Amino acid sequence: MPLGRHFPPFAVRALNASAVQHFFAFTRPLSLINSPCRLTCCSGARQTPVPTRRNKTTSARRKARTNLRRTRSARTTSSRHDRPAGKSFDKLVALQARLRAPGGCPWDREQTHESLRKFLVEETYEVLDAMESGDAKEFASELGDLLLQVVFHSIMAEEAGRFTITDVIESIHDKLVRRHPHVFGKVKAATSADVLRNWEQLKAAERAGKGKPAEASGGTESILSGIPRSLPGVLEAYQLTRRASHIGFDWDDLQGILEKLEEEKRELLRALPASAHESRAGTRRRAPVSAESNSRLEEETGDLLFAAVNIARFLSVDPEIALKKANQKFKQRFNWMEAAALREGSRLSELPRNRMEELWNEAKTQAKLEVSQGKQ
């Protein structure tokens, strides 16, 4: 049965068997599949050999890659459980390509890189939730959903002639080798700190080699270059301080950062105008402040938050994850307060402030009791 009846041309071109095989062999020790890539149609058609995509690199580069791959292959071992991973990946790519092809799924065919952005973010957080749940099956399922996003974007990129899934795999595969010279080269790295320091220096060198503009004074490449400005503030602060710490710019101990936090707290209080300490009559709202005062408060509040993120980073705690857990804890306790108020015949919003505080303390006690009972 001709392959073209089931898969569009870009599905056939997309898969370079060598790239897929070496990716799995490097990131998780697997055996290499030397036969041509095979795709299985979702409708049950028999497998048909698919020719590999022609490598358009120069002969010198192709020869260098071939020699490097032989070296990598010799250094990997096989995992019996994951030997089918390469073939399964091929089938996943082919299946998603079929959904995008004429006669495929209308929803899939309508999607763009922009329309899928929200799903990429959502799937990432669902992976984190599944990880915390401890459910291995759910964790694997959510990782699959996230993997689909990578495949989906790659297929759309090939349709536009930009890159293929092979390019994606080769890019991360070669990057991992390049950034682990202590494994595949002659660089020495005795500790994780040495590895991270080398990693940041290699990243800076790569950015400089790509001709990306330097952000450090004097035209040199900054160690902070490449951190996406689109990151949420908490994650950006974490990445900035983390990179700086990798080259030794860090606090000596936790006490120093805690003192910095207290310093920022005092500066915030000093920035408060006198009117900000006063409440509007009959409300809990703060009196309005001028634009200049608000800008100063924004700056000092930012400094306070930055110091808090730095504390988390120093303690090897991901501030985003920690804050998400704190959010969930607040939500659970607040929901308990609402339910308790209803049991008393009132809405939470109708209760006086002191009663709200009492319910909050009861919610905390109840939560601790549930945790204690869960450990027994």
N, C-alpha and C positions, 0 to 999 in steps of 0.2 A: 504494500500500500504506500503510495507516494507520501512523503512527509509533508509536502506543501498543502495537502488537503486538510491537515490538522493544525499546522503551525505556520504562522506568517514568516517571511524571510528573516526578519530581525531576530526571531526566536532561535533560528538556526545559527545565525552569525554571532549571537550574543555569547555563546558558551565556548570558551577556550578550555578544553579539558585539562590541559596542563596547568593553567592558572588555578582552576578550582581544586585540582588534586593537591597542588603544592600549598595552597592556602590551608587546607585541612591538615596536611602533613606537618605544617609548621606551627599553627596555633594549637593544635591538639594532635599528638602523635598518631598518625594513621598510615595505612599502607597506600602506596601510589598505584593508581589504576592506569595501566599502560595502554589499554585498548581505547579505541575512539569513544567519545562521549555518546551515550544513548539516551534518548528521550522517550517517555511513555505517555501517550495521549491520555487525557483524563477520561476519554470515552472507552478506553480499553484496547486501543489498537496495539498490534505487536510492536516491539521495539525496533527502531531503525537507526543504523549508524549515522551520526551527524558529523560532517567534516569540521575540523577545527578552523577557527578564524585565522586568516593569513596574518602573520606578524609583519607590520609595516615599518618596524624599526630598521636601522641600518645594520649591515652585516656584522660590523664590529660590535655593536651593542647587543645584537642577537647572540653572538658567540659568547660575549661576556656573561649574559644572563644564563645561557645554557650551562656554562662551567659553574656559575654560582649555584644554580639549582641542583646540579649533581652533587655539589658539596653539601647543600642543605639536606638533600634526600638521604645521603649517607649518614647524617647525624640524627635522623629521626627513627623512632620505633613505631610499631603498629599497635593499635588498640582493637581488639577483636570486636568489641561492642559497637564501635563507630565506623567500621570499614564501609558500610553502605552509605555513609554521610555524603560522599561526593555524588553518587547517583541520585540520592534523595534531593540534593540541592539542584541538580540538573532538572529534575522533574518539577520542582517548585518554580524555577525560572520559566520553564516551558508552559506550565499551567497559567501563570500570571500573564505571559505573553499572549496566550490563547484568549484570555478574558479581554485583553486590549485589542485584539484583532477584529476585523470586520466579521459581524455575526456573533461577536462575543457578548460580554455583559454591558448593557447601556450605561450603568453607573460607572464602571471601571473606565469605559472609553471617554467619559466626560471629564475625568479628573485631570488636574494639572499639578505641577509642583506646588503652586501656591495653595490650592484647595486641600492638599494633603498635609499642610504644615501642622494644623491642629491635631491631626491623628498621630503624627510623629511624636508630639509632646505628650499626648494622652497615653500612647502605648508605653512610653518611657516610664511614666509614673505608675502605670499598671504593673509593669515589671517590678518596680520597687515595692509595691504593695504585696505582690505575690511572693517576693523574696522574704519579706517580713512575716508572711503568714506561715512559713515553714512547710507549705504544701508543695512537694517536689513536682507533682504532675501539673499543678497550676502554674508554677514557676516556668516549667518547660513550655507550656502553652503560650504564656505571655511573651517569652523570648521569641517564640515563633511568630507572634503577631508583630513584634518589633523588627524581626528579620524580613518579614514581608514588606515593610515600609522601605527598606533598603533596596529590595528587588524591584518594587513598584517604581521608585524614582529612577533606578538604573534603566529599566525598560523604556520609560518615557524619554530619558536622555538619549538612548540609542535611536528611538524613533525620530528625534530631532537632529541626529548626526553629531551629538556632542561627545558621548562616551558610552561604554558598555559595562555590563556587570564584570566582565573580565578586567577592564581597567580599574574598577573599584577594588577587586581582589588583589590584583598585582600591586596596586598602589600601597595598600596596607601591608601586604606581605613584604615588599621591598623596604618599606619604612621600618618595619619591625627589625629586619636584619640590619639595616643601616644604623638604627638607634641602639643596637645591642652589640657594639664592637667588643665588649668584654666577653661575649659568648662566641661571636663569629669572626673576631679580629684579635688584635694583640693588645688592646687597651685593658688595663687592670682596674677592677672595681671590687673592693673587698666588702663593702657595705652597701645597704640600700641608699644611704645618703650619697655615696659616690656615684651610684647609678643615676639618681635623680639629678645630680649636679651635671653629669655628662649629658644626660637627656636634654636639659635646658640649653646647654651650650650647643649641642647638635641641632636643636630646633632653631636657635638663633642663626646658626651658620646656614641652615637650609633656607630660612627666610631671606637672608642676605643674598644667597645664590639665586633666588628667584627674582631679585631686583625689587623687593618690596621696600617702601620708604622706611627709613630709620626714624625712630622716635626719640632716641637719646641725643643729647647735645653733642656737637662735634661730628655729626654724621655717622656715628657708629650705631650698630644694631642694638636696640634695647632688649634686655632680658624679658621685659614686659610686653614686647610686641606680639601681636597675634591673638591676644585675648579678645574675643568678640565683644564689641560694644553693645550688642543686642542682648547680652546675658542679663538676667535679673540682677539687681544691685547686690544682693547677698552673695550670689555665686561669683560675681565679678570681684567683689572685695576678697572673697576666699582665694580666688585664683591669683590676684595681685600679690597678696601677702604670702601665699604659698611659694610662688616663683621667687620672690625676694628672699625668702628663708632658705631656698636651695643654694644660694651663693653666700650664705652666712649672715645676711642682714635680718637679724631676728632678736627677740628678747632672750635674756639669759635664763630667766625663770618665769613662772606663772605670776609671782608676786608683782613683778614689774608691770605686766599688762593689767592686772587688777588695779594697781595704783593709777595707771593711765586711764582706766575706766572711771575711777573716782574723780580724776582731774577733769575729764570731759563732762561729767555730771555737774561739777561745780561751775564750769564755764557755761553750761546750758542754763543753770539757775541764774547766773549773773546776766545772761542775755535776756531774761524775761523782763518786759517792761512792768512797771508798777500796776498798770491796769489789768495785766494778764493774771494777776493774783486774785482779782475780784470777780465774783460771779454776777451774772445778770440777775436781777430780782426775780425770784420765783423759779429759776432754772439752774441747771448744773453747767450750763455753757460758760465758756470763758469769754471775756469781753474781747471785741475785735482789736487787732493790732495793726500798725501801719505796715505798708509794703516793705519798708526798710527793716523794721523789726522782724517781720515774718521771714525775710531773707536770712537774717542773722540766726533766727531760731532754726531754720531749715539747715543751715550750715552746721550749727552746734549739735543738732539732733543727728545729722549724718555722721559727725565725728564720733558720737556716742555709739551709734550702731556699728560703725567701722571697728571700734575697739572691741565690741562684743563679738563680732565675727572673728577678729584676731584671736580672742580667747579660745573660741571653738577650734580654730585651725591649730593653735598651739597644743591643744589637748587631743589632736587627731580626731576631732569630731566634725563631721560634715554639717555645717550650719544650716543648710537647706533642709536636710533630713531631720535635724534636731528641731527646727522650727515647725516643720510639718507635724511632727509628733506632738509638739506643744499645742499646736492648733487643734489637733484631734482630741487631745486631753481636755482643752477648754470647751470644745463642742460637746463632748460627752457629759461633762459636769453641768454645763448650761442646760442641756436637754433634760438632765435629771432634775434640775431646779424647776423647769417648766412643768414637768410631770408632777412634782411634789406640790406645786402651787395649785394645780388642777385638782389634786386629791383633797386639798383644803377648800375647794370651791371657788377659787379665784384664778385669774390670769397673773402670770409673773409680773407683767407691766403694771398691775394694779396694786402690788404690794409696796409697802414703804421700804426705803433703802435698808434700814436695819434688819428687816425680815429677809431681804435678799441676801444680805451678808451671812445671816444665820443659815439659810439654805445652801449657800456656797460652801460653808464649812461642813455642813452635813454631807454634801455631795463629795467632798474630798475624803471624809471619813468612810463613806460608803465605798468609794473607789478603792481605798487602801484595804478595806475588808474583803472586797472581791478578789483583789490581787493575792491577799494572804490565803484565802480559801482555795484559789486556783493552784497555789504551790503545794498544797497539802495532798 
